[in-house]
Amino acid sequence: MKRHGTRRPAGVLLALTAACGLLLTGCSGDGDGGARASDSSGGGGTVDMPPPHAPEGSNRYEGGEREGEQKSREVAPEPDYLSTFALDVDTASYGYARRTLDEGRLPDPSTVRPEEFVNSFRQDYPRPDGDGFTVTVDGARTDEEDWSLVRVGLATRTAGADDERPPAALTFVIDISGSMGEPGRLDLAREALGTMTDELRDDDSVALVTFSGEAETVLPMTRLGGDRGEIHDAIDSLEPTDSTNLGAGVETGYETAVEGLREDATNRVVLVSDALANTGETEADAILERIAESRREHGITLFGVGVGSDYGDALMEQLADRGDGHTVYVSDEEDAREVFCEELPRNIELTARDAKAQVAFDPETVAEFRLVGYDNRRVADDDFRDDRVDGGEVGPGHTVTALYAVRTRPGAEGHLATATVRWLDPDSRTPHEETGDLEADGLEESVWRARPRLTVTATAAYFADALRSPGHRDSALPGAPGLGELSERAGSLAARTEDADVRELAEAIRTADRLE
């Protein structure tokens, strides 16, 4: 197994692999060795026989479509061995699920996005020396015969010291609607923003926009040096009022960001809201259309911070994804401090724009595969090298993990998969690529006895899977344990890793098991 590599002829390999898949399809027709239609949008491919049907009530993986996932398998014209998606570093879904569980409720399955559970945990992938990515491909066998979990890990360089990044020009768009008056919403935002104001550099700039029924620029773009008192006063003045015109807030926020645009800085809009829009534009596409020119011409990205036990998860996620940014969720003071004082400064700088990943599975060794999650981030395979197609924006210190359920052919040996990441330099927009490979003998024998971080990834994915399939009758992952067994394994993993985040994961799984 090559844990990461930098081979350049990736395009040739991907083309040959896809060609092999098409040749196999053309030769086999619908006979015994025939292939079935697969998800041409990057979700997965199937060939030969489907997995055995699962008895009702069992945990056996059937590989079928899940509620909320794309339905393109039944209309895809040809099977292939490619899977393509835009990179995503969102974590809001996991944070919101933990908040919901803490309140004694199971989360709505529609709010559970497996990739955001997986990407909420620290990984140990090697990192590059400069901008760009390293690519790690590994995996382990599950308790389901011939099924494995294959992990594709991408990592950017380590974040440098704070004084090494470019200055920031941050426009905060703060929801001050009536619902934000509940504890754990506007109060958290005020405190965290105040702390962040003390920690930002003198050459950073901050603007403040509020919205309820209308939007208002409370503070134009203002340098921190010498003006921290004025910024603190503006933050302290925030008080909840009435309705939620989120569209007006975002539009005014971008107008303020453009007016205060700094050519030598990273310009970003930070939306803090429970995203319960009830006035004006309430659809993500309509809101984003109003700010499209600002986003495209000036490259101003959107960072979404969700708050509140009642939270418009879908709207916030769509805004961030289509606004070339990402989302986090804040539930308490510790979360708020981490997001505003650690995570946000880390996201000020960009090391890659429009980053996309494409995984090519080898038809000689792989019978079937399925990307876990990334339902809203799928990209057509043909658009992988079309740099006009949006990808994800990623900064230093980040890792991105994608997990696949893969059914290997019996006795498979040799090459399994090649993963390629493509991105644009954030300044010059020059495209770059890196690749990594996985061989069949590189699969570890069990996901539960694999390297700790691979097991953490599997545990987080299995947890998300359980929350998305009440009663566990329709598991999307092979070898899925029940919540009781998963809770025990997570507890042992927390002791093994001595990781506070894994310990919180184990506690969340125990709570979900008790609630069920």
C-alpha positions in Angstrom: 0.0 0.0 0.0 1.2 3.4 -0.9 0.0 5.7 1.9 0.5 8.7 -0.4 2.1 9.5 -3.7 2.7 12.1 -6.3 2.4 10.3 -9.6 1.6 12.6 -12.4 0.1 10.3 -15.1 -3.1 10.1 -13.1 -5.2 11.3 -16.0 -4.0 8.4 -18.2 -4.8 5.9 -15.4 -8.2 7.3 -14.8 -9.0 7.3 -18.5 -7.8 3.7 -18.9 -9.8 2.6 -15.9 -12.9 4.2 -17.2 -12.3 2.7 -20.6 -12.0 -0.8 -19.1 -15.3 -0.3 -17.4 -17.0 0.7 -20.6 -15.4 -2.1 -22.6 -16.6 -4.6 -20.1 -20.0 -3.2 -20.3 -20.1 -3.2 -24.1 -18.8 -6.8 -24.3 -21.0 -8.3 -21.6 -24.4 -7.0 -22.4 -27.1 -8.2 -20.0 -25.8 -11.8 -19.7 -24.5 -13.6 -16.7 -21.4 -11.4 -16.5 -23.3 -8.2 -17.2 -23.0 -5.0 -15.3 -25.9 -3.0 -13.7 -26.4 0.7 -14.0 -24.6 2.8 -11.4 -24.6 6.4 -10.1 -23.0 8.5 -12.8 -22.9 11.5 -10.5 -20.1 9.9 -8.5 -22.0 7.9 -5.9 -21.0 4.3 -6.7 -20.9 1.6 -9.3 -22.0 -2.0 -9.3 -21.1 -5.0 -11.5 -22.1 -8.7 -11.4 -24.4 -9.9 -8.7 -26.0 -7.7 -6.1 -25.3 -8.5 -2.4 -27.7 -11.1 -0.9 -31.1 -9.8 0.3 -31.1 -9.1 3.9 -33.7 -10.6 6.3 -36.0 -8.0 7.8 -34.5 -6.6 11.0 -31.0 -7.6 10.2 -28.0 -5.3 9.8 -26.9 -6.8 6.6 -25.8 -4.3 3.9 -28.0 -4.3 0.8 -26.4 -1.4 -1.1 -29.7 0.2 -1.9 -30.5 3.9 -2.1 -31.1 5.8 1.2 -33.7 8.4 1.9 -32.3 11.8 0.9 -29.6 10.4 -1.3 -29.4 10.8 -5.0 -31.7 8.6 -7.1 -29.6 8.5 -10.3 -28.7 4.8 -10.3 -31.9 3.9 -12.1 -31.3 6.4 -14.8 -27.5 6.2 -15.2 -26.7 5.0 -18.8 -23.5 3.0 -18.1 -21.7 1.5 -15.1 -18.3 2.9 -14.4 -15.6 2.7 -11.8 -15.2 6.4 -11.0 -16.5 8.4 -8.1 -16.2 12.2 -8.0 -17.0 14.8 -5.4 -16.2 18.3 -4.2 -14.2 18.5 -1.0 -16.1 19.4 2.1 -14.8 20.2 5.6 -18.2 20.9 7.2 -18.8 19.5 10.7 -22.2 21.1 11.6 -24.2 17.9 11.3 -22.2 16.1 14.0 -22.3 19.1 16.4 -26.0 19.5 16.0 -26.6 15.7 16.5 -24.7 15.9 19.8 -26.7 18.9 20.9 -30.0 17.1 20.1 -28.9 14.0 21.9 -27.8 16.0 25.0 -31.4 17.4 25.0 -32.8 13.8 25.2 -33.9 13.5 21.5 -32.7 11.5 18.6 -31.8 13.8 15.6 -34.0 14.0 12.6 -32.4 11.5 10.1 -32.5 14.2 7.4 -30.0 16.3 9.4 -27.4 13.5 9.6 -24.7 13.8 7.0 -22.1 11.0 7.5 -19.2 12.9 5.9 -19.6 15.6 8.6 -19.4 13.0 11.3 -16.3 11.5 9.8 -14.6 14.9 9.3 -15.2 16.0 12.9 -12.2 13.9 14.1 -8.5 14.5 14.0 -6.5 12.3 11.6 -2.8 11.5 11.3 -2.4 11.8 7.5 1.1 13.0 6.4 1.1 16.7 5.4 2.7 18.4 2.4 5.5 21.0 2.9 3.7 23.7 0.8 0.2 24.4 -0.5 -1.8 21.6 -1.9 -2.5 18.1 -0.5 -1.2 14.7 0.3 -3.3 11.7 -0.6 -3.6 8.7 1.7 -5.7 5.6 0.7 -6.2 2.8 3.1 -8.9 0.5 4.4 -9.9 -2.6 6.3 -12.2 -5.5 6.0 -15.6 -5.6 7.7 -17.5 -8.4 9.3 -19.5 -8.7 6.0 -17.9 -11.2 3.6 -16.0 -9.5 0.8 -16.9 -6.0 2.0 -14.4 -3.5 3.2 -14.3 0.2 4.2 -11.8 2.1 2.1 -10.7 5.5 3.3 -9.5 8.4 1.2 -7.7 11.0 3.3 -6.5 14.4 2.1 -4.4 16.8 4.1 -3.1 20.3 3.7 0.0 21.7 5.2 0.1 22.5 8.9 -1.2 25.9 9.8 1.6 28.3 10.5 1.9 30.8 13.3 -0.8 33.4 13.4 1.6 36.2 12.3 2.5 34.2 9.1 -1.0 34.3 7.6 -2.3 37.2 5.4 -4.5 39.8 7.2 -8.2 39.1 7.4 -11.2 41.2 6.4 -14.1 39.6 8.2 -17.7 40.7 7.8 -19.9 39.2 10.5 -23.6 38.9 9.7 -25.4 38.3 13.0 -28.9 37.1 13.3 -30.7 39.2 16.0 -34.2 37.9 15.4 -36.5 37.0 18.3 -35.5 33.3 18.3 -31.8 34.3 18.9 -32.8 35.6 22.3 -33.0 32.0 23.7 -29.9 30.9 25.8 -27.1 29.4 23.7 -27.7 31.7 20.7 -26.9 35.4 20.6 -25.4 35.3 24.0 -22.8 32.8 22.9 -22.1 34.8 19.7 -21.6 38.1 21.7 -19.1 36.5 24.1 -17.2 34.6 21.4 -17.0 37.6 19.2 -15.7 39.7 22.1 -13.0 37.2 22.8 -12.0 36.9 19.2 -11.7 40.7 18.9 -9.1 40.6 21.6 -7.1 37.9 19.8 -7.2 39.1 16.2 -4.1 41.0 14.9 -3.9 44.7 14.6 -3.8 44.5 10.8 -7.0 42.4 10.6 -10.3 44.2 9.9 -13.9 43.5 11.1 -17.3 44.7 9.9 -20.6 43.9 11.6 -24.0 43.5 10.0 -27.2 42.6 11.9 -30.5 41.4 10.5 -34.0 40.6 11.8 -36.9 42.0 9.8 -34.3 44.2 8.0 -30.6 44.3 7.7 -28.3 47.0 9.0 -24.5 47.7 8.8 -23.7 48.4 12.4 -20.0 48.7 11.9 -18.2 49.3 8.5 -14.9 47.5 7.8 -12.7 48.6 10.7 -9.0 47.8 11.4 -8.5 46.2 14.8 -5.4 48.3 15.6 -6.5 51.2 17.7 -10.3 50.5 17.3 -10.9 47.4 19.5 -13.0 49.5 21.9 -15.3 50.6 19.1 -15.7 47.0 17.9 -16.4 45.8 21.4 -19.1 48.5 21.7 -20.8 47.3 18.5 -20.7 43.7 19.7 -22.1 44.5 23.1 -25.0 46.4 21.5 -26.4 43.3 19.9 -30.0 42.6 21.2 -32.7 40.3 19.8 -35.7 41.9 18.1 -38.3 40.2 15.8 -38.4 38.2 12.5 -35.7 36.6 10.5 -34.9 38.1 7.0 -31.8 36.0 6.5 -31.7 36.8 2.8 -31.4 40.6 3.5 -28.7 39.9 6.1 -26.5 37.9 3.6 -27.1 40.4 0.8 -26.2 43.4 3.1 -23.2 41.4 4.5 -21.8 40.9 1.0 -22.4 44.6 0.1 -20.5 45.6 3.2 -17.7 43.1 2.5 -17.3 44.5 -1.0 -17.3 48.1 0.2 -14.6 47.3 2.7 -12.7 44.9 0.4 -9.0 44.6 1.0 -6.8 43.4 -1.9 -4.0 42.3 0.4 -6.3 40.3 2.8 -8.5 37.2 2.9 -12.1 38.6 2.6 -14.8 36.4 4.2 -18.4 36.7 5.3 -19.2 34.9 8.5 -23.0 34.2 9.0 -24.0 33.5 12.6 -27.7 32.3 12.8 -30.2 29.6 13.7 -31.1 29.8 10.0 -34.9 29.8 10.7 -35.7 32.2 7.9 -39.3 33.4 7.8 -39.2 36.8 6.0 -38.0 37.8 2.6 -36.0 35.2 0.5 -36.0 31.9 2.3 -34.4 29.7 -0.4 -30.7 29.2 -0.6 -30.5 29.6 -4.4 -32.5 32.8 -4.5 -30.3 34.3 -1.7 -27.1 33.3 -3.4 -28.2 34.6 -6.7 -28.4 38.1 -5.2 -24.7 37.9 -4.2 -23.4 35.9 -7.1 -21.4 38.7 -8.6 -19.7 39.6 -5.3 -18.7 35.9 -4.8 -17.4 35.4 -8.3 -15.7 38.7 -8.9 -14.1 39.1 -5.5 -13.8 35.5 -4.3 -15.5 36.3 -1.0 -16.4 33.0 0.7 -19.0 32.2 3.3 -18.4 30.7 6.7 -21.6 29.5 8.4 -21.9 29.2 12.2 -25.1 27.5 13.3 -26.6 27.9 16.8 -29.8 26.9 18.6 -31.7 23.8 19.5 -34.2 24.6 16.7 -31.8 25.1 13.8 -32.3 25.5 10.0 -29.7 22.9 9.2 -30.6 22.4 5.5 -30.6 26.1 4.6 -27.3 26.8 6.4 -25.6 23.8 4.7 -26.8 24.8 1.3 -25.7 28.4 1.7 -22.2 27.4 2.8 -21.8 24.7 0.2 -22.9 26.9 -2.7 -21.3 29.9 -1.2 -17.8 28.3 -1.5 -17.5 27.9 2.2 -18.4 25.5 5.0 -20.4 25.3 8.2 -19.9 24.5 11.9 -22.3 24.2 14.8 -21.9 25.9 18.2 -23.8 24.5 21.2 -22.0 25.9 24.2 -19.2 28.3 25.4 -16.5 25.8 24.7 -17.7 25.3 21.2 -18.0 29.0 20.6 -14.5 29.8 21.8 -13.0 27.0 19.7 -14.9 28.1 16.5 -14.3 31.9 16.8 -10.8 31.9 18.4 -9.2 28.8 16.8 -11.2 27.4 13.9 -12.1 30.7 12.2 -8.5 32.1 12.3 -7.4 28.8 10.8 -9.9 29.2 8.0 -8.9 32.8 7.2 -6.2 31.6 4.8 -6.9 29.4 1.7 -4.4 26.9 0.3 -6.7 25.5 -2.4 -9.8 26.6 -4.4 -12.3 24.5 -6.2 -10.8 21.3 -4.9 -12.3 18.0 -6.2 -11.5 14.4 -5.7 -11.9 11.5 -8.0 -11.5 7.8 -7.1 -10.9 5.2 -9.8 -11.7 1.6 -8.7 -10.0 -1.3 -10.5 -12.7 -3.4 -12.3 -10.4 -6.5 -12.0 -10.6 -6.4 -8.2 -13.7 -4.4 -7.3 -17.2 -5.6 -7.9 -19.1 -2.8 -6.2 -18.5 0.4 -4.3 -20.5 3.2 -2.7 -19.4 6.6 -1.4 -20.7 7.2 2.1 -22.4 10.6 2.4 -21.3 13.6 0.3 -24.9 13.5 -1.2 -24.9 17.3 -1.9 -21.3 17.4 -3.0 -21.3 14.9 -5.9 -19.7 16.0 -9.2 -20.2 14.5 -12.6 -17.1 12.4 -13.5 -16.6 14.3 -16.7 -16.4 17.6 -14.7 -13.4 16.5 -12.6 -11.0 18.5 -14.7 -13.4 21.2 -15.7 -12.1 24.0 -13.5 -15.3 26.1 -14.2 -17.2 23.6 -12.0 -17.2 24.5 -8.3 -15.3 22.5 -5.9 -14.4 23.1 -2.2 -12.3 25.7 -0.6 -9.7 24.4 1.9 -7.2 26.1 4.2 -4.1 25.1 6.1 -4.3 22.6 8.9 -7.3 20.7 7.4 -7.9 17.1 6.6 -10.7 15.8 4.4 -11.9 12.2 4.7 -14.1 10.2 2.4 -15.2 6.7 3.1 -16.3 4.0 0.6 -18.1 0.7 1.1 -16.3 -1.6 -1.3 -17.1 -5.2 -2.3 -14.0 -6.9 -3.6 -14.1 -9.9 -5.9 -13.4 -13.2 -4.1 -9.7 -13.7 -3.8 -8.9 -10.3 -5.3 -5.2 -9.4 -5.6 -3.4 -6.4 -6.9 -4.5 -2.8 -7.4 -7.8 -1.7 -5.9 -8.1 2.0 -6.3 -6.4 5.3 -7.2 -7.5 8.6 -5.7 -6.7 11.9 -7.3 -7.3 15.4 -5.9 -7.3 18.4 -8.2 -7.3 22.0 -7.0 -6.6 25.5 -8.1 -3.9 27.7 -6.6 -5.8 30.3 -4.5 -3.8 33.2 -6.1 -2.8 32.2 -9.6 -5.7 29.7 -10.2 -3.2 27.3 -11.7 -4.5 23.7 -11.5 -2.5 21.0 -9.6 -3.1 17.3 -8.9 -1.8 14.6 -6.5 -2.6 10.9 -6.3 -2.5 8.0 -4.0 -3.1 4.2 -4.4 -4.3 1.2 -2.5 -3.5 -2.5 -3.2 -5.7 -5.4 -2.1 -3.0 -6.6 0.3 -3.0 -3.2 1.9 -6.5 -3.8 3.5 -6.2 -4.5 7.2 -8.0 -7.6 8.4 -10.6 -5.9 10.6 -11.9 -2.3 11.0 -11.9 -2.9 14.7 -8.3 -3.9 14.9 -7.0 -1.4 12.3 -4.9 1.7 13.0 -6.7 3.8 15.6 -7.6 6.7 13.3 -9.1 4.4 10.7 -11.2 2.8 13.4 -12.3 6.2 14.6 -13.4 7.0 11.0 -15.4 3.7 10.8 -17.0 4.2 14.2 -18.2 7.8 13.3 -19.6 6.5 10.0 -21.4 3.6 11.6 -22.9 6.0 14.2 -24.2 8.3 11.5 -25.5 5.3 9.6 -27.4 4.2 12.7 -29.0 7.6 13.2 -30.1 7.7 9.5 -31.8 4.3 9.6 -34.0 4.0 12.7 -34.3 0.4 13.8 -31.2 -0.4 11.7 -33.3 -2.3 9.1 -31.8 -0.4 6.2 -28.1 -0.1 7.0 -26.0 1.6 4.3 -22.7 0.3 5.6 -21.5 -3.3 5.5 -20.9 -5.1 8.8 -22.9 -2.4 10.8 -23.1 -3.3 14.5 -26.1 -2.4 16.6 -25.8 0.8 18.8 -25.2 -1.3 21.9 -22.2 -3.1 20.4 -21.0 0.2 18.7 -21.1 1.9 22.1 -18.9 -0.7 23.7 -16.4 -0.6 20.8 -16.4 3.2 21.0 -15.7 3.2 24.7 -12.7 0.8 24.2 -11.5 3.1 21.3 -11.7 6.2 23.6 -9.5 4.4 26.1 -7.1 3.3 23.4 -6.7 6.7 21.8 -7.0 8.8 25.0 -8.7 11.4 22.8 -11.3 13.6 24.4 -13.2 13.9 21.1 -13.5 10.1 20.8 -14.7 10.0 24.4 -17.5 12.5 23.5 -18.3 10.3 20.5 -18.6 7.2 22.7 -20.9 9.2 25.1 -23.1 10.3 22.2 -23.4 6.7 21.0 -24.4 5.5 24.5 -27.0 8.3 24.7 -28.5 7.3 21.3 -28.6 3.7 22.4 -30.4 4.6 25.6 -32.9 6.8 23.7 -33.7 4.0 21.3 
